[in-house]
């Protein structure tokens, strides 16, 4: 019996099904509520033991590549004040496995699925998008911002010209709504956002992790084998919030998914007031697998007393 079968035979759901009162629309795709799971910190089989994952506004799956990627060598993670530093390296079994197992599993549950696309080069991205183009995924998220892949996302996500070139290649390949996930490790995130939108992005998600490091004071060397990694957790919350604010001011009409440091309904609400159409919970799920659904339920109660905001969200509009 594999781990997926074992987990599915021992349900221990903590949260009962919920009738959502406040949905949103992101790039034309209805979400049951404004809270999704962020890519890379969520496992449907494990989290499904605690709640029905289809109850989320959306489920963004871990980045998929053309073939299996083993990821970076260990040590991969280190604790930091109010967060963690990780350099997993986008380990995944590849797009063929994703199409045969993970995506059908989520769609059978009734989830709204965002497939995250990873690549070391333009050809990698194109191969994955080609295979996902006619799949059951509801949206595609192009990861051009992961700071722990040596040859891929970081360079594309920090260079408007390289990003425009990539989008010119990917956009004609599918009619699915395409999200571009942005890095905060740039001088002007609005300039990168504009390049993505001009290249055909239907939506932007932000932020991915910041670049960080921890040193082992016993050896004087970096704790993580990759030396640097991506910082996530509560520490990045104000950075993500400011990025959403800046991009919303620069691009009033593009849908935005806010990500970074969200571990409560109150923080999710701040992102909505900053101009996001929806949010995703990432790092909090690493230590609390029920964090995404808990945040969604907390936000639902907060939205009950904010009819002006909920009316905007229901139409696919934002506070700003």
C-alpha positions as CSV (number, residue, x, y, z in Angstrom):
1,X,0.0,0.0,0.0
2,X,1.4,3.4,-1.0
3,X,1.2,6.5,1.1
4,X,-1.7,7.9,-0.9
5,X,-3.8,4.8,-0.4
6,X,-2.9,4.6,3.3
7,X,-3.9,8.2,3.9
8,X,-7.1,7.8,1.9
9,X,-8.2,4.9,4.1
10,X,-7.7,6.7,7.4
11,X,-9.8,9.9,7.1
12,X,-9.6,12.2,10.2
13,X,-11.3,15.4,8.9
14,X,-11.2,18.2,11.4
15,X,-13.4,20.7,9.4
16,X,-16.9,19.9,8.3
17,X,-18.0,21.0,4.8
18,X,-18.9,24.7,4.7
19,X,-21.4,26.7,2.5
20,X,-19.4,29.6,1.4
21,X,-21.0,33.0,1.4
22,X,-18.3,35.2,-0.1
23,X,-16.8,34.0,-3.4
24,X,-14.6,35.8,-5.8
25,X,-13.7,35.7,-9.5
26,X,-10.0,35.6,-10.6
27,X,-9.3,36.1,-14.3
28,X,-12.8,34.8,-15.1
29,X,-12.5,31.7,-12.9
30,X,-14.9,31.5,-10.0
31,X,-13.4,30.7,-6.6
32,X,-15.6,29.4,-3.8
33,X,-13.9,31.8,-1.4
34,X,-10.9,34.2,-1.8
35,X,-8.4,31.9,-0.2
36,X,-6.3,29.3,-2.1
37,X,-3.2,27.2,-1.3
38,X,0.2,28.4,-2.5
39,X,2.4,26.2,-4.6
40,X,5.1,24.1,-2.8
41,X,3.8,23.9,0.7
42,X,0.6,21.9,0.2
43,X,0.1,18.1,-0.3
44,X,-3.5,17.2,-1.2
45,X,-3.2,13.6,0.1
46,X,-1.9,14.7,3.5
47,X,-4.0,17.8,4.0
48,X,-7.0,16.0,2.8
49,X,-7.0,14.0,6.1
50,X,-7.9,17.2,8.0
51,X,-10.3,18.9,5.6
52,X,-11.9,18.6,2.2
53,X,-9.4,20.4,0.0
54,X,-12.0,21.1,-2.6
55,X,-13.4,23.6,-0.1
56,X,-10.6,25.9,-0.9
57,X,-11.0,28.8,-3.3
58,X,-8.3,27.2,-5.3
59,X,-5.6,24.6,-5.0
60,X,-2.2,25.5,-6.5
61,X,-0.1,22.4,-7.0
62,X,3.6,22.1,-6.6
63,X,5.6,23.2,-9.6
64,X,5.8,20.6,-12.4
65,X,8.7,20.2,-14.8
66,X,9.0,18.3,-18.1
67,X,10.7,15.3,-16.4
68,X,11.3,14.3,-12.8
69,X,13.5,16.7,-10.9
70,X,15.3,15.4,-7.8
71,X,15.8,18.9,-6.3
72,X,18.7,20.2,-4.4
73,X,20.9,18.2,-2.1
74,X,20.4,18.4,1.7
75,X,20.4,20.3,4.0
76,X,17.4,22.1,2.3
77,X,15.8,24.0,5.1
78,X,16.7,26.2,8.1
79,X,14.7,28.1,10.6
80,X,14.9,31.9,10.7
81,X,13.2,34.5,12.9
82,X,9.5,34.5,12.0
83,X,10.0,32.2,9.1
84,X,12.1,29.6,7.3
85,X,14.7,29.5,4.6
86,X,14.4,26.7,2.1
87,X,16.2,25.5,-1.0
88,X,14.2,22.4,-2.0
89,X,14.9,23.0,-5.7
90,X,11.4,22.2,-7.1
91,X,11.6,18.5,-6.6
92,X,8.7,16.8,-8.4
93,X,7.9,13.6,-10.4
94,X,7.3,15.5,-13.7
95,X,4.3,16.6,-15.7
96,X,3.4,13.1,-17.0
97,X,3.0,11.8,-13.4
98,X,1.0,15.0,-12.5
99,X,-1.4,14.5,-15.4
100,X,-1.9,10.8,-14.5
101,X,-2.2,11.1,-10.8
102,X,-2.3,14.4,-9.0
103,X,-4.5,16.5,-11.3
104,X,-7.2,13.7,-11.7
105,X,-7.3,13.2,-8.0
106,X,-8.0,16.9,-7.3
107,X,-10.5,17.3,-10.1
108,X,-12.4,14.2,-8.9
109,X,-12.7,15.9,-5.5
110,X,-14.2,19.0,-7.2
111,X,-11.2,21.3,-6.6
112,X,-10.4,24.4,-8.6
113,X,-6.8,23.6,-9.6
114,X,-4.0,25.9,-10.6
115,X,-1.1,24.0,-12.1
116,X,2.2,25.6,-11.3
117,X,4.7,25.4,-14.2
118,X,8.5,25.3,-13.5
119,X,11.4,25.3,-15.9
120,X,15.2,25.8,-16.1
121,X,14.9,27.3,-19.5
122,X,12.2,28.5,-22.0
123,X,12.1,25.0,-23.6
124,X,11.2,23.5,-20.2
125,X,8.3,25.9,-19.7
126,X,7.0,25.3,-23.2
127,X,7.1,21.5,-22.9
128,X,5.0,21.6,-19.7
129,X,2.5,24.2,-21.0
130,X,2.0,22.1,-24.1
131,X,1.0,19.1,-22.1
132,X,-1.2,21.1,-19.7
133,X,-2.9,23.1,-22.5
134,X,-5.8,20.8,-22.9
135,X,-5.8,19.3,-19.4
136,X,-8.4,19.7,-16.7
137,X,-6.4,22.3,-14.8
138,X,-8.4,25.5,-14.4
139,X,-5.5,27.9,-14.5
140,X,-1.7,27.8,-15.1
141,X,0.8,29.6,-12.9
142,X,4.1,30.3,-14.6
143,X,6.9,30.3,-11.9
144,X,9.4,32.8,-13.1
145,X,10.5,33.8,-9.6
146,X,11.8,30.9,-7.6
147,X,15.1,32.0,-6.1
148,X,16.7,28.5,-5.6
149,X,16.9,27.3,-9.2
150,X,20.3,28.1,-10.7
151,X,19.4,28.3,-14.3
152,X,15.7,29.2,-14.5
153,X,13.1,31.4,-12.8
154,X,15.2,33.9,-11.0
155,X,16.8,35.3,-14.2
156,X,13.5,35.4,-16.1
157,X,11.6,36.9,-13.3
158,X,14.0,39.8,-12.8
159,X,14.5,40.7,-16.5
160,X,11.5,42.3,-18.3
161,X,13.0,41.5,-21.7
162,X,13.5,37.8,-20.9
163,X,10.1,37.6,-19.4
164,X,8.5,39.1,-22.4
165,X,10.3,36.6,-24.6
166,X,9.1,33.7,-22.5
167,X,5.5,35.0,-22.6
168,X,5.6,35.5,-26.3
169,X,6.3,31.8,-26.6
170,X,3.9,30.5,-24.0
171,X,0.8,32.6,-24.4
172,X,-0.2,31.3,-27.9
173,X,0.0,27.7,-26.6
174,X,-3.2,27.7,-24.5
175,X,-6.4,29.6,-23.9
176,X,-6.3,28.7,-20.2
177,X,-6.0,31.7,-17.8
178,X,-2.3,32.3,-17.2
179,X,-0.9,33.6,-14.0
180,X,2.7,34.9,-13.7
181,X,4.2,34.5,-10.2
182,X,6.5,37.4,-9.4
183,X,9.6,37.7,-7.3
184,X,10.2,40.5,-4.8
185,X,13.9,40.3,-5.4
186,X,13.8,43.2,-7.9
187,X,14.3,47.0,-7.8
188,X,10.9,47.7,-9.4
189,X,8.3,45.0,-9.2
190,X,5.8,47.1,-11.1
191,X,8.1,47.1,-14.2
192,X,8.2,43.3,-14.2
193,X,4.5,43.1,-13.7
194,X,3.9,45.3,-16.6
195,X,6.1,43.2,-18.8
196,X,4.1,40.1,-17.8
197,X,0.8,41.7,-18.5
198,X,1.9,43.1,-21.9
199,X,3.1,39.6,-22.7
200,X,-0.4,38.2,-22.2
201,X,-0.6,37.3,-18.5
202,X,-4.2,37.1,-17.3
203,X,-3.3,37.4,-13.7
204,X,-0.3,38.1,-11.4
205,X,0.5,36.3,-8.1
206,X,3.0,37.8,-5.6
207,X,5.2,37.3,-3.8
208,X,7.5,34.4,-4.1
209,X,10.2,34.1,-1.5
210,X,13.0,36.5,-0.7
211,X,16.6,35.4,-0.9
212,X,18.1,34.6,2.5
213,X,20.7,32.6,4.3
214,X,21.6,31.1,7.7
215,X,25.1,30.4,8.9
216,X,26.1,27.5,11.3
217,X,28.2,29.3,13.9
218,X,29.9,26.0,14.8
219,X,31.4,25.7,11.3
220,X,31.2,29.2,9.9
221,X,29.5,27.8,6.8
222,X,25.9,28.1,5.4
223,X,23.4,25.7,6.9
224,X,21.7,25.1,3.6
225,X,23.7,23.1,1.0
226,X,22.6,25.5,-1.7
227,X,24.0,28.3,0.5
228,X,21.0,30.6,-0.1
229,X,17.4,29.8,-0.1
230,X,13.9,31.4,-0.2
231,X,12.6,33.1,3.0
232,X,8.9,32.6,3.7
233,X,6.7,32.9,6.7
234,X,5.3,35.9,8.8
235,X,8.5,37.9,8.2
236,X,7.7,38.5,4.6
237,X,4.1,39.7,5.2
238,X,4.7,43.4,5.0
239,X,6.9,43.0,1.9
240,X,4.2,41.0,0.0
241,X,1.6,43.6,1.1
242,X,3.6,46.5,-0.3
243,X,4.3,44.7,-3.6
244,X,0.5,44.1,-4.1
245,X,-0.1,47.8,-3.3
246,X,2.5,49.0,-5.8
247,X,1.4,46.7,-8.6
248,X,-2.3,47.5,-8.1
249,X,-1.4,51.2,-8.3
250,X,0.5,50.7,-11.5
251,X,-1.9,48.2,-13.1
252,X,-5.5,49.0,-11.9
253,X,-7.2,46.2,-14.0
254,X,-5.1,43.1,-13.7
255,X,-6.3,40.4,-11.3
256,X,-3.8,39.9,-8.4
257,X,-3.4,37.0,-6.0
258,X,-1.6,38.1,-2.8
259,X,0.9,35.7,-1.2
260,X,3.3,36.1,1.6
261,X,3.1,35.6,5.4
262,X,-0.6,35.0,5.6
263,X,-1.5,32.9,8.6
264,X,-4.8,34.5,9.7
265,X,-8.0,35.9,8.3
266,X,-6.9,39.4,9.3
267,X,-3.8,39.2,7.2
268,X,-5.7,37.9,4.3
269,X,-8.1,40.9,4.6
270,X,-5.2,43.3,4.6
271,X,-4.1,41.9,1.2
272,X,-7.7,42.4,-0.1
273,X,-7.7,46.0,1.0
274,X,-4.3,46.4,-0.6
275,X,-5.8,45.5,-4.0
276,X,-5.7,41.7,-4.3
277,X,-8.6,39.8,-5.8
278,X,-7.7,36.7,-3.7
279,X,-4.9,35.3,-1.5
280,X,-3.0,32.1,-1.1
281,X,-1.6,30.5,2.1
282,X,1.9,29.1,1.8
283,X,4.4,28.9,4.6
284,X,1.8,28.6,7.4
285,X,0.8,25.2,6.0
286,X,4.2,23.8,6.7
287,X,3.6,23.8,10.5
288,X,-0.2,23.8,10.4
289,X,-1.7,21.7,7.6
290,X,-5.2,23.1,8.4
291,X,-3.9,26.8,8.0
292,X,-5.5,27.3,4.5
293,X,-9.0,26.3,5.5
294,X,-8.7,28.0,8.9
295,X,-7.7,31.3,7.2
296,X,-10.6,30.9,4.7
297,X,-13.1,30.5,7.5
298,X,-11.7,33.4,9.5
299,X,-11.8,35.6,6.5
300,X,-15.4,34.5,5.8
301,X,-16.5,35.9,9.2
302,X,-14.6,39.1,8.6
303,X,-16.2,39.6,5.2
304,X,-19.7,39.2,6.7
305,X,-19.5,42.8,8.1
306,X,-17.9,44.2,4.9
307,X,-20.6,44.1,2.2
308,X,-19.0,46.8,0.0
309,X,-15.8,44.7,-0.3
310,X,-17.7,41.4,-0.8
311,X,-19.8,42.9,-3.6
312,X,-16.7,43.9,-5.4
313,X,-15.0,40.5,-5.0
314,X,-18.1,38.7,-6.2
315,X,-17.9,40.7,-9.5
316,X,-14.1,40.1,-9.9
317,X,-13.4,43.7,-8.8
318,X,-11.1,44.8,-6.0
319,X,-11.1,47.3,-3.2
320,X,-8.7,49.6,-5.1
